[in-house]
């Protein structure tokens, strides 16, 4: 973690403020380090033994946090054989100036103190990056990778941003600049800021729409290039790590990361950790999804004897598991709290087993294993009628051909209102989010205009048709991923274990965004690029799998066992006006109170309330109470 504080005028208080910043950046029981340079307090933590401070020959001071994914390549190109991330980024700035971001691939944030402290520059890498927040007024500027450091100075009052709270309850995270606290702004990914006594100016230097197209003459060329980039990604990201572990599922993405890792380090053990349901759980919806991924992981282990699988059941873990610790570390309300118990346990197990890095495959669905969503309307806009017809014909059962034509060739060209009208005529039912997956109180939702803001942000909450490949990818990159910088790095710090995602390697992502979308779907075969690329590298059962894995598949029996305790907590929360005015506690209580004996008896709206709205509501309620200084969560 990193932080900087400068006073444009009176600087007499800097020495008093320095210890507050260093204490706020404590990690693993060890306080951060702070010093005064160029009339500013510069502070950094010491997580994972990384050096975070560097000096340029010009006298500029650099604070750096995060990771450079292509560090081996950068070291060779810049002639820095043993450089830390901070020194390597400093060398890149020295060589390329503002163009450094075009060469350095990674997930990082940096603060540059320039011109003897008269100018401060901030930058976050594109795609993924640790968070970087700032607060300023006419006298001061405070920048930090955690808002907690800003409040630790005592110069800024900690007040929750009610609009952020409301939008989060409606799953609208599109406004990346908006942090969780009033006046504390988050620098967007792929953006720079320049701060002077006159104010802060933000500019965006990266946009996925500017990725240049990649074209080859033959289909196999696309596979070969993707294969080479994936291998490069794994090799580059494993640099400096001796005992990797992986969070492994039955899906293409983490299976690919595991396979390429073991092919890169043949004969070296790879520890894997897979979340599995409790023993008293039974599969209920095997046709479209699967909840137990042991068979898929076991099949991979049969191909690679060096894979050492371990099953993580989570025992009787529930929502409060490690929750307060995460609040303290991240100062955010997690988006998917119901999934976090097994994520915590995987990280704890990997750390206890001696792993020095945890590999994931979180961005695979948007990169190499993209399924071609949005291809049909793109083909029609390009007037490629024959190819569009082939995809419609081969896209599923002939009995559902008319349905596919409407869904993929008609609806994407209609307005949202027109789409809903057509779908209603065809028998579709649109559950109101406030009656299903959102726990927000109707009056709070109306006051904060959450529905209007969601529509204005381009966030679809009614499952309308996808208009294009680019719009679909942009929506996912610009909504769910905005909170990733807070959560991912908070989890790393909380468990003392860094993580890396080879599927998010920027050269790989840009390649996957640049190739024709037809490489992802052909004659009804989805994930066509991944299936060809992984042939012979992962088991056939993975390549032939058409179902999707379900995370926390045993949620219903976990919830059922705590039914009475949850009702008591909801009743208790009704007496807290900070909570009861923001969450529809009565609806949540009714949903829990009327739980049937079997998950199969749930209506879709009831299931969404229990599996999504309840965990989001309780997480938010506890976050509100945590910020108020309550010790009862």
N, C-alpha and C positions, 0 to 999 in steps of 0.2 A: 504494500500500500504506500501511497505517496501523498504529500500535502505541502501547500505553500501558503504563506500569509504575508502580505505586504501592506504597509500603511503609506499611502501616497504623500501624506503630510507629516504629522507628528509620529516619529518612530521610537519614541522613548519606551513604549510598552512592549516592544518586541521580545526582549529578554524574559519578561514575565510570561509571555504567551508561548514561548518555545517549549517549555516542559509540558504544557497542556496538549500540544500537537503530538509530541513524541509519545505521551501516555495513550492518546487516542489511537495510535497506530500499533499498539501492542499486539503481538501475535505469539501464540504458543507460550504465554507467560513471560515473554521477553519484551520489554519496552522498545519502542522505536527509537530512532536517532534523530536529533534535531540540531541545527546550527543556523547561524545568521550569516547570510552571504548576500552581497549587493543590496543591503538594507531590506532583506526579506528573511523570514523564517522558512527554511527548507527542511522537510522531515520525511522520513521513509521508514517502513517496517523492514523486517529481516526474514520474511517468510522464505522457507526452502533454501536459505543460505544465499539468495540472489543479491548481487550488488545492484542498488537502485539509483545511485548517484554517480554522475560523471561530469567532467569538465572539458569544454572544448578549448582549442588553442586561442580562440577569440576572447576567452574569459567567460563565455556564456556557461550557465549552470544547467544541467539536465537532470530531471527526475523521471524515472522510467519504471513502469510496472507492467507485468504481463509476460508474454513469450513471443520470441521471433521463431516462426515455424520453419523458415528456410535458413536457419542459422549456419549450418555447414557451408551452404552456397555463399552466404554473405561473408563469412570469414575468409573463404578462399578468394572471393572477388575483391575484398577490401584489404586483404593482407593482415588480418587480425586473428592469428591462430588460436588464441585462448581467451578471446574477449567475452565478457559478460554481456547480458542483454543490453544493459545501459551503455557500455563501451561500444558495442557493435552498432547500436542505433546512433550514438554520437558520431561514429566514423561514417555512417551512411549520411547523416546530416552534413558532415564536413565535405563529403564527396559530391552529393547531389542536391543539397539544400532542400527546398520545398518539394522537390521531386523524389525525396527519399521514400515516400510512401508507395511510389510506383515500383520500387525495387524490393522493399522489405515486406515480406508476407508474414502475418502473424496476428495475434490477439493482444493488443497492447494499448497503453495510454501514456502520454508523456507531457511534461511541463518543462518549458524552456524559459529561463530567466535571462533576458538579453539587455544589451545596452546599459549595463551597470544597474539593472533593476528598473529601468524606465519603461520597459516593454516586456510583457509576459505572453508567451504563446502556448496554446494548448492544442493537443491533437489526440484523436482516437482513431484506431485502425478501422477499416470497413469490415462488414460481415459480422465479426465478433470482436469484443473488446471489453476489458475491465471498465467499470463505470468511472466517470470523471465528472464531479459536480463543482459548481462554483456559485459564490454569492458575492455581490459587490454593492458598494454605495460610493458616495463621493469621497470617502476617506480610506476605505479598505477594500482589499480583494482577498478572498479565501478560496482556495482550490483544493480539492481532496478526492481521493478515489472512494471514500465513504462519507456520507453526510454526517456521521457521528463525529468526525474530526472537525467539521465546521462548527457544530454545536459546542464542542469541547472548549472552544476558544472563549466562550462566554459572551461573544459579540453578537450572536444571532439567536433569537428565540425560536425554539422548536415548536412549530405549529403545523398540524397536518393539513395538507391541501385537500379540501373537501371534494373538489372536482376530480382529483386523481382517485380518491377513495371511491367515489361513485362510478367513475368510468371503469375502474378495475373490477367492480362487482358486476359490470355488464360486459366484461372481457374486452374492453376497448383500450388497448395499449398503444394506439397508433401515434399519439403525441409524445414522441420520444424525449423531447426537451423537458416535459413536465415530470418532475420528480415527485416524491411523496410528501414534500414539505414546502410550505409557502416561501417563495423567494429564492429557493435553492434549485438552481437550474442544472439539468444534466446535458452535457455536450453530446450531441448525436454521434453515432458511429459514422465514420467516413467524413468527419467534419473537423475544421480547425477554428480556433478562436484567437483573437489578439486583444489583449487587455492593456489599457493605458489609463492614466488619470482621467481621460475623457470618457471612458466607458469600455464596454466589451463588444466586439464585432465578430459574428460567427459566419463562416462560409463553408459550403459543402464542396468537397473535392472529388467525391466518388459517387457514382450512381450506377446501379446494375443495368440500367437501360443503355449505358454507353459502352457496354462490353462488345467488342467487335465480333462479327460472325466468323465462324471457323468452318471451312468447307474442304472436303476431300472428294476424290473421284469414286471411291469404292466404300461400301458399308464396312468392310473389315478394317479399313484405315481408322475409322472412328473408334472401333474396339481396341485396336493396338495402341492408339494414342491415350485412351482412357486408362488402359492397363499400365502403361508406362508412368502416367501421372500419379496413379494411385500408389504404385510401388515407390515412386519418388516421395510422395507425401508421407508414407509410413517411415521410410528411411530417414527423412529429414526430421520428423517429429520425435523419433526415438533417440535422436542424438543427445548424449549426456545421461541417458537412463540405462540402468543395468538390469532392473527387475520389473519389467512392465506387467501390469494386470489389465484385465478388460471386463467391463460390464457387458455381458453377453446374453443375447436373446436368440430367438429362432428366426429373426428377420434377416433380410439381405445385408443390411448395413453393418451391424456389429459382426456378423459372420464374415463379411468381407474384410473388415479391419483385422479380425483374428487370423484369418487365412493369410493375408499379406504379411502380417507381423511374423508368423511362424515360418513363412517362406523366406523372409528377410533374415531371420535368425534361426536357421535350421539347427535342430538339436537342443535349442534352449527352451526351458520350460516356460509356458505362458499360463499364469493363474487366471481363471475365469470365474465370474460370479453371476449367477442367474437367479432372478426373483421367481419363485414358484408359489403356487397357492398352498394353503394349509391342508393337512391330511383329510379334514372333514369336508373339503370342498368337492363338488362334482360338476363336470362340464354340462352346461345347459344350452349352449347355442353353437354347437360344433360346425354347423353348416357354413357360416360366414366368418367366424373368428375362432381362435383357440386361446385358452387361458393358461395352459401348462406347456412350457417350452422345453422341458427336459429332453424329450425325444429328439428334437432338432439339435440341441447342444451335444447330446450323446453321439449322434451321427457324425458331427464334426470331429469329436474326440476320436472316433474310430478311424478317421482319415489322418489325423495328426496326433500321434501318441504323446507329443510334448504338451498337449492341452491338458490342464488339470482343473476339471470343473468342480465347482462347489455350489450347492443349492442354498438360497437364502429364502427362508420361509417367513421371516419377520415375527414369528411367535405370536404373541398377543399384542403386538405393537398397535398403537392407535395414533390419532391426530396430534396429540401433545408430545409425542416422542421427539426429543431434540428441538422442540418448537421454540422454546424461550431462547436457547442458545443461538438458533438461527436468526431470531428477531434481533438479538444483541449484535450479531455479526454483520447482518445485512441491512437492518433498519428498513425492511420492506415486508409486505404481506405476500407470502408465496402464492403463485397462481394455482398450482395443483398440489395443495397440501396433502390430499389423500394418498398421493403416490410417494411421498417423501420418506415414509418409514423404511421402505426397502432400499431406497437410494442411500440413506444414512447407513444402513447395515452393510451394504456393499462396500462403501468407503471405509467403514470401520474394520471390516474383515480384511480388505486388501491391505490396509495400513498395518494391521496386526500380523499379517503374513509376510511383511517385509517388502511389499511393493514400493517402488519409488515413483511410479506414475500410473494413473488409471486411464485407459483408453476407452473412448466411446465412439459411437457412429451416429450422432444426433442429427446431422445435416444430410445424411445420405438420401433421404426421400426427396430432397430438393436438388440433388446433384446427380451422381452416377446412377442411382436407382429410381430416378423420377419415373412416374408411371404414364406420363403423356397427357395428364389432365389438361384440358383446354385445347388439345390438338385439333379437334373437329372444327370448331369455329374458325381457327386459324387457316385450315385448309380451304374452307369455303370463302374466306376473304381473299385468299390467293387464287381463287377460281380453279382449284385442283379438285374438280368434282369427282373424277374417277377414283382418286385416292380416298377422298372423303366417303364415297359410297362403299369402297372396300372395307374401310374401318367400321362403318355402321353395320355392314352385312356380317362381318366376322366378329363383331364386338360382344356377342353373347347369343342367347337363345333366339331362334327365328321368331318365336312367339312374342318376343319383346322388342322386335325390330321397330314397330311404330313408336313405342315408348322411347327408344334410343333416338329416333329421328326428332321427336319433339324436344327431348331433354338436351340433345347435343347440337342440333342443327336449326332449331327454331327459337327456343327460349333465350339463348345467349344474345340474340339480336333484338330482344324486347326490353323495355324499361322494367324496373323492379315491379311497378304496379301492374303492368301488363302480364308479367310472369306470374304473379300471384293469382291474377284473375284466371289465367289459363289453367294453372295447377288446381285451383279450387273447382273448376268445372270438371277436372279429371279426378276429383275426389280427394285431393290432398288436404291435410289438416295442418295448420300452422299453430303450433303451441306458442303462446305468449311466453317470452323468456321469463317474465315475472311470475309465471305459473309453473315454470319448469326448472331450468338450470341456473337462473340468477336469483340470489337471495336478497336483492335490494328491496327496501321498503318502497311501495308505489309512490308515496308522497315525496320521498327523497329522490326517487328516479325522475319524477316530474319536475321538481325544483331544479335539479341539476341538468335536466334535458339530456339524459343519457342516450335515449333512443335517437334523438335528432343528431347528437354529436357522433354517434356510431355511424349513422348513415352518411353524415358529412365527411367522415374519415374514410369512407369506402369499406367499412368493416361490415360484412354481410352476416346477420344473425338469424337468417331464415332459410338457409340452405338453397339459395337461388343458383341459377346456372353459372358456370364458370365461363367468362367471356373470352379469355385467351390464356396461353401459357404464361406470358410475361405478367399479366395482371394477377394471376394466381400466385406465382412465385413472389411477386412484389408484395402482395398482401401478407403472405406468411413471413417474409423477411422483415416486413415493416410493422408487424403487430406482435406476434408471440415472442419474437427474438429481441424486442426492445428491452425486456427485463432480464435477459440472459446475462448481461454484464454484472448485474448485482448478484443474481442467484448463483451462477456458476463459480464465481471467484469467492463468494461467501462460503460455499460448500468446500472449496479447496482449502481455504484458511481454517474453517471450523475443524476439519479432519486432518489437517497437516499433510495433505496429499495432492499434488498438482494433477490436473487432468489435461488430456489432449484429444482432439477430434480430427483424425485424418480426413474425414469426409468434408470438413470445412476448410481444407487447405486452399488458399485463394487461387493459385494457378489451376487446381482441379475444378473448383467452382466456376471460374471464368470460362474454362474450356466447356464444361457441361452446360453453361448458359449460352455459349456461343454456337454450339452445334445445332443442326436442324432438329426440331422437335420430333420429326419422323423417326429419329434414331431411338426414341423411347417407346414407340408403339408401332407394330406392324401386323396387319391382318388379325387384329384383335388381341395380339400378344402384348400385354403391358410389361413395363420394365425391360423392354427388349434389349437395351444396351447392357444392363446389369446381368441379364441371363446369359448373354453371349460372353461377357467379360469374365464371369465367375465359373464358366463351364470347366470342370476338372479341378476347380479350386475349393468348392464347397460341395456338400452332398447333393445328390439328385433330388432328395426330398425337399431341400430348400429351393432349388431351382423350379420345381414343379408346384410349389406351394402357392395357392391363390388366396388363402385365408389370411386375415390379419391377426397378429397377436394382441391380446388384451392385457394391459397392465393392471395390477391389483385386481385380478379377476375374482378374488374371494371377498370383495368389499362388502357384499350383502351379509355374509355370515359374521364378518368382523363387526359390522354395524349392529346386527341383531343382538349380539352378545353384550353390547353396551347401551341398548335401547333405553333402559330406565335412567342410567347415568346421564345420557344426553338430554332426556326430557327434563331432568332436574337442572341441568346447566342452562337450558333454554329458558326455563321458568325464572331462574336466578338472574339471567341477563335482562329480563324485562324490566328490572328495577334500576338498570343503568341507562339514563337518558342518552348518553353518548352512543350507546349501542342500539337501543330500541327504536330510536328515531331514524336509523339508517338501514336496519335489517328487518325483514318481515319475519319476526320470530314466531308469530302465531302460525303462519303457514308452515314454517319449518317444523314446529311442534306437531301440527296435525299430520304432516307427512310421516314423522317418526311414530306417532301414536297409532296410526292406521297401517303400519307395516304388515303385510300378509306373512303367512308362514313360509311361503316359497317365493323366490325371486321371479319365477316364471309367471306369477300372478300379478306382477306389477304392470301398470299401464306405462307407456313411454314417458308421459309427463311426471308420473309419480317416481319412476326410476331416475329420471334426470334430477328431480328435486333431492332425492336421497343420495345419489352418487356424486352429484356435482354441487348443487346449491348448498347443501348442508355443510360439506367440508369447507367450501369457500366462505360461507357465513360464519362458521365457528372460528376459522382462521382469522378472518377480519375482526371479529369481536375480540378475540384474544390479543390481536395486534393493537387495537384501540386501547384496551385496558393496560397492555404492557407500556405503551407510550404515556399513559396517565400515571405510571408508577405503581400499578397494582402488582402484587406478588402472588396472585391466586390463579395464575394460568399454569 
